[in-house]
Amino acid sequence: MIEGTRFRLKGWQQAAVALGSAVGALLDPRRADLIAALGETTGKPAFERVLERMKRSPEGRAVLLERPRVISANVGHAWDLPPNTFGAAYAKFMGSRNFSPDDRPPVRFMETEEVAYVAMRAREVHDFWHTLFELPTNLIGESALKVIEFEQMLLPMCALSVIGGTARFTEKQRRLFYQHYFPWALQAGMQCSDLMCIHYERHFDEDLKDVRRKWGIIPAPPPTPNAA
């Protein structure tokens, strides 16, 4: 059961929420609740496609069956794992930024439990992806990850986030993004495994390099002097 109140919206209501969320998120990209609402109100077909892919994948089916949640009570053991492991890398990523896995906003605009869980799962594994791809949480890093997420899930919100994010770049940031991060993200998103069909928590105790190799993940390379 996905906690929180969910709302069944009519077509015009969904459009109004999507528009309001898009405008609000552009004005204040830190509003995770608005970004989440935009993703839900524009992303139902995409999440339904992801759900069908997960049902066709053995590991994806296991995720749907168990419905793991990325919350402190479930992932806290990552802080105790050896430093070479995926779990320890995730714990370091979260701890160094004072992030909590409990901070994700609830799903509010998905009608069925299954699709609501897929939307919640995509939201909650976001920081796993930051860890695996070695992307920072600044505007450039988030925009690069949204490119990968769009390739993986075809969520309109991801494309809108890239457009909105790059509009806020300085000229130097824009050049760095399009010359360095954007080409890498296109390749990384196409080469890696289906990111929504991975039961990440089962792999916490595995070597970080091994899971990257297994899932075809290319970490973001440092910018070259010419790219900057």
The 8 nearest C-alpha neighbors of each residue, nearest first, counted from 0:
[[1, 2, 112, 116, 66, 113, 115, 3],
 [2, 0, 116, 3, 112, 115, 106, 105],
 [1, 3, 0, 4, 105, 106, 5, 107],
 [4, 2, 105, 5, 1, 107, 106, 104],
 [3, 5, 107, 6, 2, 106, 105, 108],
 [6, 4, 107, 108, 3, 109, 7, 106],
 [5, 7, 108, 107, 8, 4, 109, 110],
 [6, 8, 110, 108, 5, 9, 109, 107],
 [9, 7, 13, 12, 6, 10, 108, 11],
 [8, 10, 12, 11, 13, 7, 14, 6],
 [9, 11, 13, 12, 14, 8, 15, 40],
 [10, 12, 14, 13, 9, 15, 8, 16],
 [13, 11, 15, 9, 14, 10, 8, 16],
 [12, 14, 10, 16, 11, 15, 8, 40],
 [13, 15, 17, 11, 12, 16, 18, 10],
 [14, 16, 12, 18, 17, 13, 19, 11],
 [17, 15, 19, 13, 18, 14, 20, 12],
 [18, 16, 14, 37, 20, 15, 19, 40],
 [19, 17, 21, 15, 20, 16, 14, 22],
 [18, 20, 16, 22, 21, 17, 15, 23],
 [19, 21, 33, 23, 17, 37, 18, 22],
 [22, 20, 18, 24, 19, 23, 17, 37],
 [23, 21, 25, 19, 20, 24, 18, 26],
 [22, 24, 20, 26, 25, 21, 19, 27],
 [25, 23, 28, 27, 21, 26, 22, 33],
 [26, 24, 22, 23, 27, 28, 163, 21],
 [25, 27, 23, 24, 22, 28, 21, 29],
 [26, 28, 24, 29, 25, 30, 23, 22],
 [29, 27, 24, 30, 25, 26, 31, 34],
 [30, 28, 27, 31, 24, 34, 32, 33],
 [31, 29, 32, 28, 33, 27, 24, 34],
 [30, 32, 34, 33, 29, 35, 104, 28],
 [31, 33, 35, 30, 34, 104, 36, 103],
 [34, 32, 20, 36, 35, 31, 30, 24],
 [33, 35, 31, 37, 36, 32, 24, 38],
 [34, 36, 32, 38, 33, 37, 31, 39],
 [37, 35, 33, 39, 38, 34, 40, 32],
 [38, 36, 17, 34, 40, 35, 20, 39],
 [39, 37, 156, 35, 42, 36, 41, 40],
 [38, 40, 42, 36, 37, 41, 108, 35],
 [39, 41, 37, 17, 38, 42, 13, 36],
 [42, 40, 39, 38, 37, 43, 155, 17],
 [41, 43, 39, 45, 38, 154, 44, 40],
 [42, 44, 46, 45, 47, 41, 39, 40],
 [45, 43, 47, 46, 42, 48, 41, 154],
 [46, 44, 48, 42, 47, 43, 154, 153],
 [45, 47, 49, 43, 48, 44, 42, 50],
 [46, 48, 50, 44, 45, 49, 43, 114],
 [49, 47, 45, 51, 50, 46, 44, 52],
 [48, 50, 46, 52, 47, 51, 53, 45],
 [51, 49, 47, 53, 48, 52, 46, 54],
 [50, 52, 54, 48, 53, 49, 47, 55],
 [53, 51, 49, 55, 54, 50, 48, 56],
 [52, 54, 59, 50, 56, 55, 51, 196],
 [53, 55, 60, 51, 52, 56, 59, 50],
 [56, 54, 52, 53, 51, 57, 60, 59],
 [55, 57, 59, 53, 58, 54, 60, 52],
 [58, 56, 60, 59, 61, 55, 54, 53],
 [59, 57, 61, 60, 56, 196, 197, 198],
 [58, 60, 196, 53, 56, 62, 61, 57],
 [61, 59, 54, 63, 57, 62, 58, 53],
 [60, 62, 58, 64, 59, 63, 65, 57],
 [61, 63, 59, 65, 66, 60, 64, 198],
 [64, 62, 60, 66, 61, 65, 59, 53],
 [63, 65, 61, 62, 66, 60, 59, 67],
 [64, 66, 62, 67, 63, 61, 60, 68],
 [67, 65, 63, 62, 64, 68, 116, 61],
 [68, 66, 65, 62, 69, 73, 63, 200],
 [67, 69, 70, 66, 73, 120, 123, 119],
 [70, 68, 123, 100, 73, 74, 67, 71],
 [69, 71, 100, 101, 73, 72, 68, 74],
 [70, 72, 75, 74, 73, 100, 101, 69],
 [71, 73, 70, 75, 74, 69, 76, 68],
 [74, 72, 71, 70, 75, 69, 68, 76],
 [75, 73, 71, 76, 77, 72, 70, 69],
 [74, 76, 71, 77, 72, 73, 78, 70],
 [75, 77, 78, 74, 79, 80, 73, 86],
 [78, 76, 86, 75, 79, 80, 87, 74],
 [77, 79, 76, 90, 80, 87, 75, 86],
 [80, 78, 77, 76, 81, 87, 75, 86],
 [79, 81, 77, 87, 78, 82, 86, 204],
 [82, 80, 83, 84, 87, 79, 204, 86],
 [83, 81, 87, 84, 80, 88, 85, 86],
 [84, 82, 206, 81, 207, 87, 85, 88],
 [85, 83, 206, 207, 205, 87, 86, 204],
 [84, 86, 207, 203, 88, 87, 206, 205],
 [87, 85, 203, 77, 89, 84, 88, 204],
 [86, 88, 90, 84, 82, 89, 80, 77],
 [89, 87, 91, 85, 86, 90, 92, 84],
 [88, 90, 92, 86, 87, 91, 130, 93],
 [91, 89, 87, 93, 78, 92, 88, 77],
 [92, 90, 88, 94, 89, 93, 95, 87],
 [93, 91, 89, 90, 95, 94, 88, 130],
 [94, 92, 98, 90, 91, 96, 95, 97],
 [93, 95, 97, 91, 96, 92, 90, 98],
 [94, 96, 92, 93, 97, 91, 98, 90],
 [97, 95, 98, 94, 93, 92, 91, 136],
 [96, 98, 94, 95, 93, 99, 92, 91],
 [99, 97, 93, 96, 94, 100, 102, 95],
 [98, 100, 101, 102, 97, 93, 71, 94],
 [101, 99, 70, 102, 71, 69, 98, 103],
 [100, 102, 70, 99, 103, 71, 69, 104],
 [101, 103, 100, 99, 104, 98, 70, 105],
 [102, 104, 101, 105, 123, 100, 122, 31],
 [105, 103, 32, 102, 106, 31, 35, 101],
 [106, 104, 3, 107, 103, 2, 119, 1],
 [105, 107, 119, 108, 115, 104, 109, 5],
 [108, 106, 5, 6, 4, 109, 105, 3],
 [107, 109, 6, 5, 39, 106, 7, 110],
 [110, 108, 115, 111, 107, 114, 39, 5],
 [109, 111, 7, 108, 112, 115, 5, 114],
 [112, 110, 113, 114, 109, 115, 116, 108],
 [111, 113, 115, 114, 116, 110, 1, 0],
 [114, 112, 116, 115, 111, 117, 50, 63],
 [113, 115, 117, 116, 111, 112, 118, 47],
 [116, 114, 112, 109, 118, 113, 117, 111],
 [115, 117, 119, 113, 114, 118, 120, 112],
 [116, 118, 120, 114, 119, 115, 121, 113],
 [119, 117, 115, 121, 116, 120, 114, 122],
 [120, 118, 116, 122, 117, 121, 123, 115],
 [119, 121, 117, 123, 122, 118, 116, 124],
 [122, 120, 118, 119, 124, 123, 117, 125],
 [123, 121, 119, 120, 125, 124, 118, 103],
 [122, 124, 120, 125, 121, 69, 119, 103],
 [125, 123, 127, 126, 121, 122, 120, 128],
 [124, 126, 128, 127, 123, 122, 121, 129],
 [127, 125, 129, 128, 124, 130, 123, 89],
 [128, 126, 124, 130, 125, 129, 131, 89],
 [127, 129, 131, 126, 125, 130, 132, 124],
 [128, 130, 126, 134, 132, 127, 133, 131],
 [131, 129, 133, 127, 128, 132, 89, 126],
 [130, 132, 128, 133, 129, 127, 218, 211],
 [131, 133, 218, 129, 134, 130, 219, 128],
 [134, 132, 130, 218, 131, 129, 219, 135],
 [133, 135, 129, 140, 132, 219, 136, 130],
 [136, 134, 140, 137, 133, 129, 141, 139],
 [135, 137, 140, 141, 134, 138, 129, 139],
 [136, 138, 140, 139, 135, 141, 142, 134],
 [137, 139, 141, 140, 142, 164, 136, 168],
 [140, 138, 142, 141, 137, 143, 176, 172],
 [141, 139, 135, 143, 134, 137, 136, 142],
 [140, 142, 144, 138, 143, 139, 136, 137],
 [143, 141, 145, 161, 139, 144, 140, 138],
 [144, 142, 140, 146, 145, 141, 184, 180],
 [143, 145, 147, 141, 146, 142, 148, 140],
 [144, 146, 148, 142, 157, 147, 143, 149],
 [147, 145, 149, 143, 144, 148, 184, 150],
 [148, 146, 188, 144, 150, 145, 149, 184],
 [147, 149, 145, 151, 150, 146, 152, 144],
 [150, 148, 153, 146, 152, 157, 151, 147],
 [151, 149, 147, 148, 153, 188, 152, 146],
 [150, 152, 148, 149, 153, 147, 188, 193],
 [151, 153, 149, 154, 150, 148, 45, 49],
 [154, 152, 149, 150, 45, 151, 155, 148],
 [153, 155, 156, 152, 42, 149, 157, 45],
 [156, 154, 158, 157, 159, 153, 41, 42],
 [157, 155, 159, 38, 154, 158, 160, 37],
 [156, 158, 160, 145, 149, 155, 159, 154],
 [157, 159, 161, 155, 160, 156, 162, 149],
 [160, 158, 156, 162, 157, 161, 163, 155],
 [159, 161, 163, 157, 158, 162, 164, 156],
 [162, 160, 164, 142, 158, 159, 163, 165],
 [163, 161, 159, 160, 165, 164, 166, 158],
 [164, 162, 160, 166, 161, 165, 159, 25],
 [165, 163, 161, 166, 167, 162, 160, 142],
 [164, 166, 168, 167, 162, 163, 161, 173],
 [165, 167, 163, 164, 168, 162, 169, 161],
 [166, 168, 165, 164, 169, 163, 138, 173],
 [169, 167, 165, 172, 173, 166, 170, 164],
 [168, 170, 172, 171, 173, 167, 166, 165],
 [169, 171, 173, 172, 174, 168, 175, 167],
 [170, 172, 174, 169, 173, 175, 227, 168],
 [173, 171, 175, 169, 168, 174, 170, 176],
 [172, 174, 170, 176, 175, 168, 171, 169],
 [173, 175, 171, 177, 172, 176, 178, 170],
 [176, 174, 172, 227, 178, 173, 226, 179],
 [177, 175, 180, 173, 179, 174, 178, 181],
 [176, 178, 181, 174, 175, 179, 180, 173],
 [179, 177, 175, 176, 174, 226, 180, 181],
 [178, 180, 176, 175, 177, 181, 226, 182],
 [179, 181, 176, 183, 182, 184, 143, 177],
 [180, 182, 177, 184, 183, 176, 179, 185],
 [183, 181, 185, 184, 180, 179, 186, 178],
 [182, 184, 180, 186, 181, 185, 187, 179],
 [185, 183, 187, 181, 186, 182, 147, 188],
 [186, 184, 182, 188, 183, 187, 181, 189],
 [185, 187, 183, 189, 184, 188, 190, 182],
 [188, 186, 184, 190, 189, 185, 217, 183],
 [189, 187, 147, 185, 186, 190, 191, 150],
 [190, 188, 186, 187, 191, 185, 150, 151],
 [189, 191, 187, 188, 186, 215, 192, 216],
 [192, 190, 215, 216, 214, 188, 189, 187],
 [193, 191, 214, 194, 215, 190, 216, 196],
 [192, 194, 196, 195, 191, 151, 197, 214],
 [193, 195, 196, 192, 197, 151, 191, 214],
 [194, 196, 193, 197, 121, 53, 59, 49],
 [197, 195, 59, 53, 194, 193, 58, 56],
 [196, 198, 199, 195, 194, 58, 59, 193],
 [199, 197, 200, 201, 62, 58, 196, 59],
 [200, 198, 202, 201, 197, 203, 127, 124],
 [199, 201, 202, 203, 198, 74, 86, 67],
 [202, 200, 199, 198, 203, 204, 205, 197],
 [203, 201, 200, 205, 199, 204, 85, 198],
 [202, 204, 86, 85, 200, 205, 201, 84],
 [203, 205, 84, 202, 86, 85, 80, 206],
 [206, 204, 84, 202, 203, 85, 207, 210],
 [205, 207, 84, 209, 208, 83, 85, 210],
 [208, 206, 85, 84, 210, 209, 83, 211],
 [207, 209, 211, 206, 210, 212, 85, 83],
 [208, 210, 212, 206, 207, 211, 213, 205],
 [211, 209, 213, 212, 207, 208, 214, 206],
 [212, 210, 216, 208, 214, 209, 213, 215],
 [211, 213, 209, 215, 210, 214, 208, 216],
 [214, 212, 210, 211, 215, 209, 216, 192],
 [213, 215, 192, 211, 212, 216, 191, 210],
 [216, 214, 191, 212, 213, 211, 190, 192],
 [215, 217, 211, 191, 214, 218, 212, 187],
 [216, 218, 187, 219, 132, 215, 211, 191],
 [219, 217, 132, 133, 220, 216, 131, 134],
 [218, 220, 132, 133, 217, 134, 221, 183],
 [221, 219, 218, 222, 183, 217, 180, 133],
 [220, 222, 223, 219, 179, 218, 180, 224],
 [223, 221, 226, 220, 179, 224, 227, 175],
 [222, 224, 226, 225, 221, 227, 179, 220],
 [225, 223, 227, 226, 222, 221, 175, 179],
 [224, 226, 223, 227, 222, 175, 178, 179],
 [227, 225, 223, 224, 175, 178, 179, 222],
 [226, 175, 224, 225, 223, 222, 171, 174]]
